Amino acid sequence: MLDDVGSIVAPDRSAKGFEDISQGRATWPWAWYASRGDDVSVRRLMQRTATSSADEHRAIMETLALAVGEYGRECAHTHLAQTIAHLEPFANAATLEALRTEIARLEASYG
């Protein structure tokens, strides 16, 4: 999740996002866009991806970033926080703190 959202929102990772879009890869941003958008808008954006130029692919990436970038970050954060909560009965405090620190580092590194 963090990798996929970072590739559309972080300028230093945009080459990955561009590659995903130009290759028509299924990524989390597409899933989030489909779950939040209306069918017509989703279909139109997907059709633009299939028949467009490099400049259009960049525009599509920007559209996805605006539509689901923050939502994607929130989804990833929530999922990771829930995972930590599920581990609490099985791990000691130092291990949990180390995991929280690493997750915070990962969230920051992916933009």
C-alpha positions as CSV (number, residue, x, y, z in Angstrom):
1,M,0.0,0.0,0.0
2,L,2.7,2.5,1.0
3,D,4.7,1.7,-2.1
4,D,1.7,2.2,-4.4
5,V,0.5,5.4,-2.8
6,G,4.0,6.8,-2.6
7,S,4.5,6.2,-6.3
8,I,1.7,8.6,-7.2
9,V,2.2,11.3,-4.5
10,A,5.9,11.5,-3.9
11,P,7.8,13.4,-6.7
12,D,10.9,11.4,-6.1
13,R,9.0,8.2,-6.7
14,S,6.9,9.3,-9.7
15,A,8.9,7.2,-12.1
16,K,7.4,4.1,-10.4
17,G,3.9,5.6,-10.6
18,F,4.3,6.5,-14.2
19,E,5.6,3.0,-15.0
20,D,2.6,1.4,-13.2
21,I,0.1,3.6,-15.1
22,S,1.7,3.2,-18.5
23,Q,1.9,-0.6,-18.1
24,G,-1.7,-0.8,-16.9
25,R,-0.8,-2.4,-13.6
26,A,-3.5,-3.0,-11.0
27,T,-2.4,-1.0,-7.9
28,W,-3.9,0.2,-4.7
29,P,-4.7,3.7,-6.0
30,W,-6.8,2.1,-8.7
31,A,-8.6,0.0,-6.2
32,W,-9.3,3.0,-4.0
33,Y,-10.4,5.1,-6.9
34,A,-12.8,2.4,-8.0
35,S,-14.2,2.0,-4.5
36,R,-14.7,5.7,-4.0
37,G,-15.7,6.9,-7.5
38,D,-18.7,6.3,-9.7
39,D,-18.5,3.6,-12.4
40,V,-18.5,6.0,-15.3
41,S,-15.6,8.1,-14.0
42,V,-13.6,5.0,-13.2
43,R,-14.2,3.5,-16.6
44,R,-13.3,6.7,-18.4
45,L,-10.1,7.1,-16.5
46,M,-9.1,3.5,-17.2
47,Q,-10.0,3.9,-20.9
48,R,-7.8,7.0,-21.0
49,T,-4.9,4.9,-19.6
50,A,-5.2,2.3,-22.3
51,T,-5.1,4.7,-25.2
52,S,-3.0,7.6,-24.1
53,S,0.4,9.2,-24.4
54,A,3.1,9.7,-21.8
55,D,1.8,13.2,-21.0
56,E,-1.7,11.8,-20.5
57,H,-0.3,9.1,-18.2
58,R,1.2,11.8,-16.1
59,A,-2.1,13.6,-15.9
60,I,-3.8,10.3,-15.0
61,M,-1.3,9.8,-12.2
62,E,-2.0,13.3,-10.9
63,T,-5.8,12.6,-11.1
64,L,-5.3,9.5,-8.9
65,A,-3.0,11.4,-6.5
66,L,-5.6,14.1,-6.0
67,A,-8.5,11.7,-5.7
68,V,-7.0,9.0,-3.4
69,G,-3.5,10.1,-2.3
70,E,-4.5,11.1,1.2
71,Y,-7.1,8.4,1.5
72,G,-4.5,5.8,0.5
73,R,-2.1,7.0,3.2
74,E,-4.9,6.8,5.7
75,C,-5.8,3.3,4.6
76,A,-2.2,2.1,4.9
77,H,-1.8,3.7,8.3
78,T,-5.0,2.2,9.6
79,H,-4.1,-1.2,8.3
80,L,-0.7,-1.1,9.9
81,A,-2.1,0.2,13.2
82,Q,-4.6,-2.6,13.3
83,T,-1.9,-5.1,12.7
84,I,0.1,-3.8,15.6
85,A,-3.0,-3.9,17.8
86,H,-3.4,-7.6,16.9
87,L,0.2,-8.3,17.8
88,E,0.0,-6.6,21.3
89,P,-1.0,-9.7,23.2
90,F,1.9,-11.6,21.7
91,A,4.8,-9.2,21.8
92,N,6.7,-7.3,24.5
93,A,6.7,-3.6,24.8
94,A,10.1,-3.1,23.3
95,T,9.3,-5.2,20.2
96,L,6.0,-3.3,19.7
97,E,7.8,0.1,20.0
98,A,10.4,-1.1,17.5
99,L,7.7,-2.0,15.1
100,R,5.9,1.3,15.6
101,T,9.2,3.2,14.9
102,E,9.9,1.2,11.8
103,I,6.3,1.7,10.5
104,A,6.6,5.5,11.1
105,R,9.9,5.4,9.2
106,L,8.4,3.5,6.3
107,E,5.3,5.9,6.2
108,A,7.7,8.9,6.0
109,S,10.0,7.3,3.4
110,Y,7.1,6.5,0.9
111,G,6.0,10.2,0.9
